Amino acid sequence: MEEKIQNEGKDSSLSFLAENIKNVGQNILSACERSGRRAEDVTLIAVSKTKPLPMLKEAYLCGCRHFGENKVQELVEKYEQMPKDIQWHMIGHLQRNKVKYIIDKACLIHGVDSLRLAEEISKEAQKKGITAHILIEVNIAGEETKFGISPLEAESLVREISALPSIQIEGLMIIAPYVENPEKNRQYFVGLRQLSVDIKRKNIDNVSMNVLSMGMTGDYMVAVEEGATYVRVGTGIFGERHYETV
């Protein structure tokens, strides 16, 4: 598969992706240097929702191995057609009736915000004989249009989910508000990091709190400065254009 992609990539006109990925990588490195962190502790997720396979293949050639999808159908279709060393992240809101389709394909499910969803993930993971790795989505800004639980409910939900079989809580995730000035989101990144520290101190079984998934194209540098371990960048890599087909 990788050899085929390399052959296809030779005539690619999508070289702007290489420049974008390089720039994002340099920005992450700079943010790490400013905050005294190691660049290897931050993983870039290329958010490939709505993007066609040639663009994903070009990103793969440029070194991307973590891809994020919002929709189950897209993740499944791209999973089947891309190299198997890719780590797929389910970053969109996941409906319970679709868990079974991605349970053995997504390395990490980012947006878990209810016990019922976690129970479904646990059930499907048991069927496959695997352990599902998840993040708890926190609506730390209190936006009515966003999914996620309130910070005050986070520890209680973590404790409930931690008792389920075949599921491992790796940390927390937020989708910060859209802002023109990324500094306005720093408070939310700081808040999520502190919440993860507070929960980690409780030493709850099956809970590690080693992952903070926060920061997107407009604010990922600030997120890295405040402790992000995964940043989810779509527009900053693939550009503004949206595609209707895979």
C-alpha positions in Angstrom: 0.0 0.0 0.0 2.8 2.5 1.0 4.7 1.8 -2.3 1.5 2.5 -4.3 1.0 5.8 -2.5 4.6 6.8 -3.2 4.1 6.1 -6.9 0.9 8.2 -6.9 2.5 11.0 -5.0 5.2 11.6 -7.6 2.8 13.5 -9.9 0.9 15.1 -7.1 0.0 18.8 -7.4 -0.7 19.0 -3.7 2.7 20.1 -2.6 1.2 22.9 -0.6 0.4 20.3 2.0 4.0 19.6 2.6 4.6 23.3 3.3 1.6 23.5 5.6 2.6 20.4 7.5 6.2 21.7 7.8 4.9 25.1 9.1 2.6 23.4 11.7 5.5 21.3 12.9 7.7 24.3 13.3 5.0 26.2 15.1 4.5 23.2 17.5 8.3 23.2 18.1 8.4 26.9 18.8 5.5 26.6 21.2 7.3 23.8 23.0 10.5 25.8 23.3 8.5 28.7 24.8 6.9 26.5 27.4 9.9 24.3 28.2 8.3 21.2 26.7 9.6 18.4 24.4 8.2 18.5 20.9 8.0 14.7 20.9 5.4 15.0 23.7 3.0 16.6 21.3 1.2 14.7 18.5 -0.3 16.3 15.4 -3.6 14.9 14.3 -4.4 15.8 10.7 -8.1 16.4 10.7 -9.1 15.0 7.3 -12.9 15.2 7.5 -14.5 15.8 4.0 -11.1 15.6 2.4 -10.5 13.3 -0.6 -8.0 10.4 -0.5 -5.3 12.1 -2.7 -4.9 14.7 0.0 -4.7 12.2 2.7 -2.1 10.2 0.7 -0.1 13.3 0.2 -0.2 14.1 4.0 0.9 10.5 4.6 3.8 10.9 2.3 4.7 14.0 4.3 4.9 12.0 7.5 1.4 12.3 9.0 0.4 9.1 10.8 -2.4 10.4 12.9 -5.7 11.3 11.2 -8.9 12.6 12.7 -12.4 12.1 11.4 -15.7 13.5 12.5 -18.0 11.0 10.9 -18.0 7.2 11.3 -18.7 6.4 7.6 -15.7 8.5 6.5 -13.4 7.0 9.0 -14.4 3.4 8.0 -14.0 4.1 4.2 -10.7 5.8 4.6 -9.4 3.1 7.0 -10.0 0.5 4.4 -8.1 2.4 1.7 -5.2 3.9 3.6 -2.1 2.2 5.0 -2.6 0.2 8.2 0.1 2.0 10.2 -2.2 5.0 10.4 -3.7 5.9 13.8 -7.3 6.9 13.3 -8.9 9.3 15.8 -12.7 9.6 16.2 -13.0 13.3 17.1 -16.6 14.0 16.3 -19.7 13.3 18.4 -20.2 9.6 18.3 -23.7 8.1 18.3 -24.2 4.9 20.3 -25.7 3.0 17.3 -22.5 3.6 15.3 -19.9 2.6 17.9 -19.7 -1.0 16.5 -18.4 0.3 13.2 -15.3 2.0 14.6 -14.6 0.2 17.8 -11.7 -1.7 16.3 -10.5 1.0 13.9 -10.1 4.1 16.1 -7.1 4.2 18.3 -8.7 6.8 20.4 -12.3 8.1 20.8 -12.1 11.7 21.8 -15.6 12.8 22.5 -17.1 10.7 25.2 -19.5 12.8 27.4 -22.0 10.3 28.8 -22.1 7.1 30.7 -24.5 5.6 28.1 -22.1 6.1 25.3 -19.3 4.7 27.4 -21.4 1.6 28.2 -21.9 1.0 24.5 -18.2 1.4 23.8 -17.5 -1.0 26.6 -20.0 -3.5 25.3 -18.6 -3.4 21.7 -15.0 -3.6 22.9 -15.8 -6.7 24.9 -17.3 -8.3 21.8 -14.1 -7.7 19.9 -11.9 -8.7 22.8 -10.1 -5.4 22.9 -9.7 -2.4 25.2 -11.2 0.8 23.9 -9.2 4.0 24.6 -11.2 7.1 25.2 -11.1 10.8 26.3 -13.8 12.6 28.3 -15.0 15.6 26.5 -15.4 18.7 28.7 -17.4 21.7 27.8 -15.3 24.0 29.9 -16.5 27.2 28.2 -20.1 26.3 28.9 -21.2 26.8 25.3 -24.8 25.6 24.7 -24.0 24.5 21.1 -21.2 22.2 22.1 -21.2 18.7 23.4 -19.3 17.8 26.6 -19.9 17.7 30.3 -19.3 20.5 32.7 -16.0 20.5 34.7 -18.0 20.0 37.9 -19.4 16.7 36.5 -16.1 15.4 35.1 -14.8 13.5 38.1 -18.1 11.8 38.7 -18.4 10.6 35.1 -14.8 9.4 35.1 -15.4 7.3 38.2 -18.5 5.7 36.7 -16.8 4.9 33.4 -13.7 3.6 35.0 -15.7 0.8 36.5 -16.7 -0.5 33.0 -14.8 -3.4 31.5 -12.7 -3.2 28.3 -12.4 0.6 28.5 -9.5 2.9 29.4 -9.8 6.6 30.1 -6.6 8.3 28.7 -7.4 11.9 29.5 -9.6 14.9 28.5 -10.6 16.7 25.4 -12.2 20.1 24.6 -13.4 22.0 21.6 -12.6 25.6 22.6 -14.7 28.5 21.3 -14.0 30.0 17.9 -12.1 33.2 18.5 -10.2 35.7 16.4 -7.5 36.0 19.1 -6.2 32.6 20.3 -5.1 34.2 23.6 -8.8 34.3 24.6 -8.8 30.5 24.7 -5.8 30.2 27.0 -8.0 30.2 30.1 -9.8 27.2 28.8 -6.7 25.2 28.1 -5.3 26.1 31.5 -8.6 25.0 33.1 -8.6 21.6 31.3 -5.0 21.0 32.3 -5.8 21.7 35.9 -8.9 19.5 35.8 -6.7 16.6 34.5 -4.2 17.2 37.3 -7.0 17.2 39.9 -8.5 14.0 38.6 -5.1 12.3 38.2 -4.4 13.0 41.9 -7.4 10.8 42.8 -5.6 7.7 41.4 -8.7 6.2 40.0 -8.3 2.7 38.4 -8.3 2.5 34.6 -7.7 6.3 34.4 -4.4 7.8 33.4 -5.0 11.4 32.5 -1.9 11.5 30.3 -3.7 12.9 27.3 -5.0 16.4 26.7 -6.6 16.8 23.3 -7.0 20.5 22.8 -6.2 23.1 20.2 -7.2 23.4 16.6 -5.9 25.5 13.6 -6.6 28.8 15.1 -5.2 28.2 18.6 -3.1 25.1 18.7 0.1 27.0 19.6 -1.5 28.4 22.7 -2.8 24.9 23.5 0.7 23.4 23.2 2.0 26.1 25.5 -0.6 25.0 28.1 0.0 21.3 27.9 -1.8 19.8 24.9 -0.5 16.4 23.9 -2.7 16.1 20.9 -3.6 19.0 18.6 -6.2 18.7 15.9 -5.4 20.7 12.8 -7.5 20.6 9.7 -7.6 23.9 7.8 -4.0 24.6 8.8 -3.0 21.5 6.8 -5.6 20.9 4.1 -6.8 24.4 3.5 -10.3 26.0 3.6 -11.9 24.1 0.8 -14.5 21.5 1.7 -15.3 18.3 -0.3 -18.5 16.4 -0.5 -17.0 13.1 -1.4 -14.3 10.9 0.0 
